[in-house]
């Protein structure tokens, strides 16, 4: 029998830590995609790819958290 997310015994800390890891993964994938796209352009027309900041991680993690919270409504 499959457990629902609401039935798991995970702590809030563990869930938030997972969400931060997911947020970092999303931002790293986005930056890698941007870097690849820039290197497809001819040299001299490329733009720098800015790294993500801690604030960016928190914004994405909060969006993920909001998504999880709204699934029960």
Helices and strands as residue ranges (DSSP letters): G 5-7, H 12-40, H 54-70
